[in-house]
Amino acid sequence: MSTDTNADADAESTSKCGASTTESDADASSSGSKCGASSSTTDDSSSTCGASSNSSSSSSSTCGASSSSSNDSSGNEREVGATVADFDADPGRLTAVGLGPGHPEGMTERAKTALLEAEHVVGYTTYIELIPNEITKAADELYDTPMCGEVSRTEEAIDRTLAGNDVAIVGSGDPNVYALAGLALEILESKGATASMVDFDVVPGVPAAQSCAARLGAPLVNDTVSVSLSDHLVPMPEIESRLHAVASENFTITIYNPWSRKRRENFEKCCEILLTHRDKGTPVGIVHGAGREDEQVMITELGELEELGESEIIDMTTTIVVGTEDTYVWDDRMVTPRGYETKYDY
Amino acid sequence: MSTDTNADADAESTSKCGASTTESDADASSSGSKCGASSSTTDDSSSTCGASSNSSSSSSSTCGASSSSSNDSSGNEREVGATVADFDADPGRLTAVGLGPGHPEGMTERAKTALLEAEHVVGYTTYIELIPNEITKAADELYDTPMCGEVSRTEEAIDRTLAGNDVAIVGSGDPNVYALAGLALEILESKGATASMVDFDVVPGVPAAQSCAARLGAPLVNDTVSVSLSDHLVPMPEIESRLHAVASENFTITIYNPWSRKRRENFEKCCEILLTHRDKGTPVGIVHGAGREDEQVMITELGELEELGESEIIDMTTTIVVGTEDTYVWDDRMVTPRGYETKYDY
């Protein structure tokens, strides 16, 4: 996803192994009404949200759901409002927490602890809903926005931290995989704060590539690469160049954000590039919503991939694993040999 | 690590963000005495180990620690002993479980459940020791081998499964990252079994790249690649070619297995290749033993990397993250911008 009226399911879809987001949500570029934030106070007694110089009802406030939501609808670019100088409180702690594939059993103990210790939990609505109730109940406030607005949402998390709250900003997968750990640091910097001033920490999670590979068998055991087909933040010629570079070497390739109606051509181009370097019989694993109710798993061949672009198994919540020239399919599993067979007799 | 007398810390060191393995263990290529397996029965009443046609004390048995251990010392190559025809029992379940970075808080709930449900838990000694006592106590048997023998250990796990036991084979990080999920499937196949016959499953874990990136900040938020410098199973010219291909594109690069005394040249060659494509000021993050007692974190520049090869921070348990041309260091964090700054004003 991305921000505001230009939503394209970029960061959010790093959680594709499990994201229940539908394609129509992911492509909600024309629907400003989907971009409303909601904030729920779960414990009246301890909420301390709001920059001291910006009341939460002011239109320039970046802390507080209602104003943030109205900013969201104002356009594609928005300026960061409050800076560190606007906050009187001692900053709290900001933790970027990776939820893993999306089901509670896929979370680490450390992620659970970080969420339980946070006073405010901020995230995309779908992810907030994935968190077990006993954890969200423990938070003083939940702040969530639908499939849009990760810049304003991340800024909201930071403003709440600068206002003195301990805040967890959540996403599925890992905060370092097409996700918000970097954006949080960039916005902190733009506000004149520092990572150590707010006690910034990252709690890693199981990335989509790993969740999906596990469902497929053992496709990723050697050198591997992740490429996103979203050209929202990276120009397509750069993505094409990367695909050429890695497809000509024997990397396994995990494709994130493979398909949306707006990006048919990216997917078609990707298939074309892969086929210029790899045999059409190369095994390809497709996982949609791993571990969730709408999970679909398919193992196919590279030559068949492009035509699957229009089918429901491939959308922005799908992860695709492209095998190497050594990868084979056995008993419905994708196996990329590690190379032991060249040294050991088994 | 690898097998038997040719140990080189390959698969095991996928866990480098946290592995307490020392360099001398990792390079224990001449010390056959380090390769003894141990098996401890934690519950006498329900152990059912042993192929029906191979008693566990027979020298050809592959099920049972003592005989496996003696096989280990017999040479670099060994044949798989028992095949599926040698087992009368209904096969059990085999689960490859990723422990994550190595501390119990880094495990997922699903990994804990898989270990609690397993009758036998098989793994490298260091990893078995990382599992909380309340979990290992629940197993009927633990089978562990030191830094060597992953082929024989994996075979042992499979034989125990074919003998009717529910077995978990554990490793740190994720079973799909330079690890044993693929080897398990390959050995299953060689024995005439199938993945579905033994109910084979993979429980993903947090890979070292993610654990280390979290310690460094947000270096890996864009397209990324993992390359191992171990040439035990992949020829060095192939590794060099891959490094050239990805260094010339703007990928972040995570380097696994960066350095051992036997592979000084690989590390030097890697630094040389990276410097032909990237500026010597490119930020590089080095994490040794993330989350463990011997953790060390350093952020340096590409031009300084080679000379650090001889220092204690870089060994086979270290993970190195090489930034892109956009990566910068801010407040002791490595940040690779996602590209939002090109679209949003913050």
Boltz contact constraints between the chains, C-beta under 6 A:
constraints:
  - contact:
      token1: [A, 77]
      token2: [B, 344]
      max_distance: 6.0
  - contact:
      token1: [A, 77]
      token2: [B, 345]
      max_distance: 6.0
  - contact:
      token1: [A, 79]
      token2: [B, 345]
      max_distance: 6.0
  - contact:
      token1: [A, 80]
      token2: [B, 346]
      max_distance: 6.0
  - contact:
      token1: [A, 105]
      token2: [B, 109]
      max_distance: 6.0
  - contact:
      token1: [A, 105]
      token2: [B, 110]
      max_distance: 6.0
  - contact:
      token1: [A, 106]
      token2: [B, 108]
      max_distance: 6.0
  - contact:
      token1: [A, 106]
      token2: [B, 110]
      max_distance: 6.0
  - contact:
      token1: [A, 108]
      token2: [B, 106]
      max_distance: 6.0
  - contact:
      token1: [A, 108]
      token2: [B, 108]
      max_distance: 6.0
  - contact:
      token1: [A, 109]
      token2: [B, 105]
      max_distance: 6.0
  - contact:
      token1: [A, 110]
      token2: [B, 105]
      max_distance: 6.0
  - contact:
      token1: [A, 110]
      token2: [B, 106]
      max_distance: 6.0
  - contact:
      token1: [A, 151]
      token2: [B, 340]
      max_distance: 6.0
  - contact:
      token1: [A, 151]
      token2: [B, 344]
      max_distance: 6.0
  - contact:
      token1: [A, 174]
      token2: [B, 210]
      max_distance: 6.0
  - contact:
      token1: [A, 176]
      token2: [B, 210]
      max_distance: 6.0
  - contact:
      token1: [A, 176]
      token2: [B, 213]
      max_distance: 6.0
  - contact:
      token1: [A, 176]
      token2: [B, 218]
      max_distance: 6.0
  - contact:
      token1: [A, 176]
      token2: [B, 220]
      max_distance: 6.0
  - contact:
      token1: [A, 176]
      token2: [B, 221]
      max_distance: 6.0
  - contact:
      token1: [A, 181]
      token2: [B, 218]
      max_distance: 6.0
  - contact:
      token1: [A, 182]
      token2: [B, 218]
      max_distance: 6.0
  - contact:
      token1: [A, 182]
      token2: [B, 221]
      max_distance: 6.0
  - contact:
      token1: [A, 182]
      token2: [B, 335]
      max_distance: 6.0
  - contact:
      token1: [A, 182]
      token2: [B, 336]
      max_distance: 6.0
  - contact:
      token1: [A, 182]
      token2: [B, 338]
      max_distance: 6.0
  - contact:
      token1: [A, 183]
      token2: [B, 338]
      max_distance: 6.0
  - contact:
      token1: [A, 183]
      token2: [B, 340]
      max_distance: 6.0
  - contact:
      token1: [A, 185]
      token2: [B, 218]
      max_distance: 6.0
  - contact:
      token1: [A, 185]
      token2: [B, 333]
      max_distance: 6.0
  - contact:
      token1: [A, 185]
      token2: [B, 335]
      max_distance: 6.0
  - contact:
      token1: [A, 187]
      token2: [B, 346]
      max_distance: 6.0
  - contact:
      token1: [A, 189]
      token2: [B, 330]
      max_distance: 6.0
  - contact:
      token1: [A, 190]
      token2: [B, 346]
      max_distance: 6.0
  - contact:
      token1: [A, 194]
      token2: [B, 331]
      max_distance: 6.0
  - contact:
      token1: [A, 195]
      token2: [B, 331]
      max_distance: 6.0
  - contact:
      token1: [A, 195]
      token2: [B, 333]
      max_distance: 6.0
  - contact:
      token1: [A, 196]
      token2: [B, 331]
      max_distance: 6.0
  - contact:
      token1: [A, 202]
      token2: [B, 214]
      max_distance: 6.0
  - contact:
      token1: [A, 204]
      token2: [B, 206]
      max_distance: 6.0
  - contact:
      token1: [A, 204]
      token2: [B, 210]
      max_distance: 6.0
  - contact:
      token1: [A, 204]
      token2: [B, 211]
      max_distance: 6.0
  - contact:
      token1: [A, 204]
      token2: [B, 214]
      max_distance: 6.0
  - contact:
      token1: [A, 206]
      token2: [B, 204]
      max_distance: 6.0
  - contact:
      token1: [A, 206]
      token2: [B, 206]
      max_distance: 6.0
  - contact:
      token1: [A, 210]
      token2: [B, 174]
      max_distance: 6.0
  - contact:
      token1: [A, 210]
      token2: [B, 176]
      max_distance: 6.0
  - contact:
      token1: [A, 210]
      token2: [B, 204]
      max_distance: 6.0
  - contact:
      token1: [A, 211]
      token2: [B, 204]
      max_distance: 6.0
  - contact:
      token1: [A, 213]
      token2: [B, 176]
      max_distance: 6.0
  - contact:
      token1: [A, 214]
      token2: [B, 202]
      max_distance: 6.0
  - contact:
      token1: [A, 214]
      token2: [B, 204]
      max_distance: 6.0
  - contact:
      token1: [A, 218]
      token2: [B, 176]
      max_distance: 6.0
  - contact:
      token1: [A, 218]
      token2: [B, 181]
      max_distance: 6.0
  - contact:
      token1: [A, 218]
      token2: [B, 182]
      max_distance: 6.0
  - contact:
      token1: [A, 218]
      token2: [B, 185]
      max_distance: 6.0
  - contact:
      token1: [A, 220]
      token2: [B, 176]
      max_distance: 6.0
  - contact:
      token1: [A, 221]
      token2: [B, 176]
      max_distance: 6.0
  - contact:
      token1: [A, 221]
      token2: [B, 182]
      max_distance: 6.0
  - contact:
      token1: [A, 223]
      token2: [B, 227]
      max_distance: 6.0
  - contact:
      token1: [A, 223]
      token2: [B, 242]
      max_distance: 6.0
  - contact:
      token1: [A, 224]
      token2: [B, 226]
      max_distance: 6.0
  - contact:
      token1: [A, 225]
      token2: [B, 225]
      max_distance: 6.0
  - contact:
      token1: [A, 226]
      token2: [B, 224]
      max_distance: 6.0
  - contact:
      token1: [A, 227]
      token2: [B, 223]
      max_distance: 6.0
  - contact:
      token1: [A, 233]
      token2: [B, 338]
      max_distance: 6.0
  - contact:
      token1: [A, 233]
      token2: [B, 339]
      max_distance: 6.0
  - contact:
      token1: [A, 234]
      token2: [B, 339]
      max_distance: 6.0
  - contact:
      token1: [A, 242]
      token2: [B, 223]
      max_distance: 6.0
  - contact:
      token1: [A, 242]
      token2: [B, 249]
      max_distance: 6.0
  - contact:
      token1: [A, 245]
      token2: [B, 245]
      max_distance: 6.0
  - contact:
      token1: [A, 245]
      token2: [B, 249]
      max_distance: 6.0
  - contact:
      token1: [A, 249]
      token2: [B, 242]
      max_distance: 6.0
  - contact:
      token1: [A, 249]
      token2: [B, 245]
      max_distance: 6.0
  - contact:
      token1: [A, 330]
      token2: [B, 189]
      max_distance: 6.0
  - contact:
      token1: [A, 331]
      token2: [B, 194]
      max_distance: 6.0
  - contact:
      token1: [A, 331]
      token2: [B, 195]
      max_distance: 6.0
  - contact:
      token1: [A, 331]
      token2: [B, 196]
      max_distance: 6.0
  - contact:
      token1: [A, 333]
      token2: [B, 185]
      max_distance: 6.0
  - contact:
      token1: [A, 333]
      token2: [B, 195]
      max_distance: 6.0
  - contact:
      token1: [A, 335]
      token2: [B, 182]
      max_distance: 6.0
  - contact:
      token1: [A, 335]
      token2: [B, 185]
      max_distance: 6.0
  - contact:
      token1: [A, 336]
      token2: [B, 182]
      max_distance: 6.0
  - contact:
      token1: [A, 338]
      token2: [B, 182]
      max_distance: 6.0
  - contact:
      token1: [A, 338]
      token2: [B, 183]
      max_distance: 6.0
  - contact:
      token1: [A, 338]
      token2: [B, 233]
      max_distance: 6.0
  - contact:
      token1: [A, 339]
      token2: [B, 233]
      max_distance: 6.0
  - contact:
      token1: [A, 339]
      token2: [B, 234]
      max_distance: 6.0
  - contact:
      token1: [A, 340]
      token2: [B, 151]
      max_distance: 6.0
  - contact:
      token1: [A, 340]
      token2: [B, 183]
      max_distance: 6.0
  - contact:
      token1: [A, 344]
      token2: [B, 77]
      max_distance: 6.0
  - contact:
      token1: [A, 344]
      token2: [B, 151]
      max_distance: 6.0
  - contact:
      token1: [A, 345]
      token2: [B, 77]
      max_distance: 6.0
  - contact:
      token1: [A, 345]
      token2: [B, 79]
      max_distance: 6.0
  - contact:
      token1: [A, 346]
      token2: [B, 80]
      max_distance: 6.0
  - contact:
      token1: [A, 346]
      token2: [B, 187]
      max_distance: 6.0
  - contact:
      token1: [A, 346]
      token2: [B, 190]
      max_distance: 6.0
